Amino acid sequence: MRRKLIKHFFLTLIVLTVIPIAGCWDTTESERMVYAQGIGVDYKDGRYTVYLQVINLRLMAKSESSGPGGAQENVEVGHASAESFDKAVFNLYKSAQRRIFWGHLSYLVFTEDALKQVGIKSTIDMLDRYRETRYRIWIYATKEPLSKVFVTTPILDLSTALSRLSDPKAAFHQSSFIRPIDMRELLIAIDEPGHEVIMPFISISEKAWVTDKGGHDAIKIDGIAVTTADALKGDITNDHAIGFRWMSKDFVRDGIEVKSKKGPKFNIVIEKLKVKVIPIVKNSNIYFNVKIKAKAVVLVLVEKVNLDWLATETEKEIKKQVMETYSKGLSIDADVFRLSEVLYRKKVKAWKQAEYNGKIPLTKDSIKLDIKVKLVNGAKQRKKPTID
């Protein structure tokens, strides 16, 4: 009797250990799937065109573990069109050779035409609802053809997982020009006053790098695009956009050039930045005191100069750049520094009286800048020219 009980016990134990294994029979093995890295959305003649960049996982492994074979493709891009975004994606499935896995989707690029004509609603809604996608999807806008953007690869045959689009914070920590924005932040910005999204505007810098095989194109950040949920308001690029960095609370470091009346240029690196925006309400007048405190390092100093003068000139240059970006934003009816949200957060009663569709009226006199720059050191050298 006892032997039978022991026999039944072990038999039951074996069955229980085998049952969970059966649950894996219908899964798809990882090496038999295609992994989406980036997606692009264009719109022309009433049709969406979707571009999909897939990632080559072998490039992320060491060369000795990648297996035999010759040269590997760095990137492969598929595209399909339809009257709606979701239908275009399903048309893309028809030519896919394997199941596409969306869990590694890193970035989304809108063309200027797509933002102007159909906005971001349908695209973001589908990506937000799909179970495999995550909120850490970086968002960009561009004027460039997506067919060129998606085949522009990183230097040194690095994986596309390490590209400027899929891993933007790496470069941002060295030069904090335009802060990257992900889908979570986009949804928050659309929901909060003044219901606008500011996303990086990208372009292709042709032959910016040179290899032993010839020139190499590279993705670069040109400025910002401002859009609502429904339509693009406009873009601010190049020198018009450089003031945007001085109002970013996520700023890490960036350089600024100061010119003297005699001709020499002095290069300063701003390494620490504190920004404080205080809304002031007087009767029906609303304006904002913007206080910027920065610590700077002298990068290039070609002749002896009064350091207090250099700090003052740096303050003037920062003020000039901030006002240039702010004025350019006003010209496209955009609140580039999100002052409407600041008032909403800190003085909601005044915001309720002044707002229209979430935004408050702004003029060039709506901000008053107070900028203080402190030169803390001369990098490796002293605060005087290396060579007199």
C-alpha positions, -999 to 999 in steps of 0.1 A, spaced: 0 0 0 28 23 10 46 16 -23 15 24 -43 12 57 -25 48 66 -32 44 55 -69 13 77 -73 30 106 -56 60 106 -80 37 101 -110 16 131 -100 48 151 -95 61 143 -130 27 153 -145 27 186 -127 62 194 -139 54 186 -175 22 207 -177 39 241 -176 62 231 -204 32 227 -227 25 265 -223 56 274 -244 46 254 -275 28 282 -292 54 310 -286 75 326 -313 113 321 -309 132 355 -307 155 347 -336 125 341 -359 110 376 -355 118 410 -370 123 439 -345 110 473 -353 134 501 -345 119 532 -360 87 543 -377 80 572 -400 48 588 -411 43 608 -443 11 621 -459 5 631 -495 -25 631 -518 -49 619 -491 -28 588 -483 -6 579 -454 28 563 -461 44 544 -433 82 537 -432 95 510 -409 131 505 -400 141 471 -386 170 466 -363 199 441 -370 205 425 -336 237 409 -348 254 443 -349 248 447 -311 268 415 -304 306 411 -306 320 402 -340 333 369 -328 298 359 -317 279 371 -347 286 339 -367 302 334 -401 293 353 -432 303 384 -452 291 419 -449 259 424 -430 231 449 -438 232 478 -413 196 487 -418 165 476 -438 134 498 -444 100 488 -455 71 511 -466 34 509 -474 6 533 -481 -32 535 -474 -60 560 -467 -54 556 -429 -24 551 -407 -35 517 -393 -44 504 -427 -9 514 -440 6 494 -412 -14 463 -421 -4 468 -457 32 467 -445 25 434 -428 17 419 -462 52 422 -474 69 413 -441 88 381 -442 84 373 -405 63 385 -375 72 421 -366 78 427 -329 71 463 -318 84 461 -282 117 476 -292 103 506 -312 126 535 -302 115 565 -323 88 580 -345 94 606 -372 67 628 -387 72 646 -420 62 683 -422 35 674 -446 20 648 -422 20 673 -393 4 701 -414 -23 680 -429 -33 653 -404 -14 661 -372 -4 634 -347 -38 621 -335 -43 588 -353 -6 578 -352 -2 584 -315 -36 569 -307 -27 536 -324 8 534 -309 -5 542 -274 -32 515 -276 -10 487 -290 1 463 -263 37 459 -274 47 495 -276 61 516 -247 60 552 -238 97 557 -243 94 563 -280 113 595 -291 94 619 -313 108 639 -342 98 661 -372 116 666 -405 114 681 -440 137 654 -453 124 624 -473 119 595 -448 134 571 -473 167 590 -468 163 595 -430 158 558 -423 188 546 -442 212 571 -426 232 549 -403 255 557 -373 293 560 -379 316 530 -374 289 505 -383 273 509 -349 240 493 -344 210 515 -352 200 510 -315 228 535 -309 218 561 -335 211 598 -329 174 591 -332 171 560 -310 195 571 -283 194 610 -282 204 616 -246 240 604 -252 247 634 -275 224 658 -255 246 654 -224 275 668 -243 257 695 -263 223 704 -249 208 721 -279 173 706 -281 160 683 -254 145 651 -268 109 643 -261 92 609 -258 56 598 -263 48 601 -226 59 638 -225 41 644 -258 8 632 -243 13 654 -212 22 685 -233 -9 680 -254 -31 677 -224 -17 706 -204 -20 744 -213 -13 756 -240 -19 722 -257 12 724 -279 41 700 -284 77 711 -290 96 683 -307 132 682 -322 134 690 -359 159 669 -377 177 670 -410 205 651 -428 240 666 -428 254 653 -460 290 640 -459 294 654 -424 318 626 -416 343 609 -439 354 573 -438 380 553 -457 352 544 -481 340 580 -487 316 605 -471 291 595 -445 257 613 -440 246 619 -405 214 629 -387 215 663 -370 192 684 -348 183 716 -366 158 732 -342 122 726 -330 88 720 -345 57 732 -327 25 714 -333 -10 709 -317 -28 676 -319 -44 686 -352 -18 706 -372 17 720 -373 21 756 -363 56 759 -377 93 752 -372 121 773 -357 156 762 -369 193 771 -369 202 804 -352 166 813 -345 163 782 -322 195 784 -302 179 804 -274 156 775 -266 184 757 -247 188 784 -221 152 779 -210 155 742 -205 156 728 -170 172 696 -183 201 715 -197 235 698 -191 261 717 -211 267 737 -243 289 763 -258 283 800 -266 305 824 -286 311 859 -274 325 886 -297 344 916 -287 343 950 -305 379 946 -315 373 913 -333 385 884 -312 359 857 -303 357 841 -269 342 806 -265 325 799 -233 310 766 -221 279 768 -198 280 737 -176 254 745 -149 221 763 -155 192 772 -132 160 786 -147 132 801 -126 100 815 -142 78 837 -119 44 849 -132 35 885 -122 -1 896 -123 -9 933 -120 -46 941 -127 -52 927 -162 -15 927 -171 5 894 -170 42 891 -175 70 867 -164 102 873 -146 127 848 -160 158 843 -138 187 824 -154 218 816 -134 247 799 -151 282 787 -143 306 789 -171 340 777 -182 364 796 -205 371 773 -234 390 796 -258 407 828 -245 431 842 -272 440 874 -254 439 890 -220 405 903 -211 386 916 -181 367 885 -169 338 906 -154 334 921 -189 334 887 -204 307 875 -180 286 905 -188 289 900 -225 280 863 -221 248 874 -203 240 898 -231 244 871 -257 222 846 -238 195 873 -235 197 880 -272 194 844 -281 164 838 -257 146 868 -271 152 857 -307 137 823 -301 108 837 -282 100 863 -309 102 837 -336 77 816 -316 53 846 -314 55 849 -352 40 814 -356 16 819 -326 36 794 -305 43 796 -268 78 780 -271 87 785 -234 53 771 -222 45 803 -202 8 795 -203 14 763 -183 36 782 -158 7 806 -151 -18 777 -150 4 759 -124 12 789 -102 -18 814 -106 -47 794 -119 -73 822 -113 -54 846 -135 -50 819 -161 -87 813 -162 -94 849 -168 -68 853 -196 -68 820 -214 -83 811 -247 -81 774 -258 -56 769 -230 -32 797 -241 -28 832 -227 -20 862 -250 17 869 -252 38 898 -265 74 907 -267 70 925 -234 56 894 -216 90 882 -204 116 901 -185 150 885 -183 175 885 -154 206 866 -164 237 860 -142 267 842 -155 296 833 -132 330 823 -147 341 795 -124 374 785 -141 394 783 -172 391 746 -178 426 730 -175 443 764 -178 442 795 -157 419 825 -165 444 839 -189 457 830 -225 477 798 -227 501 816 -251 507 854 -244 
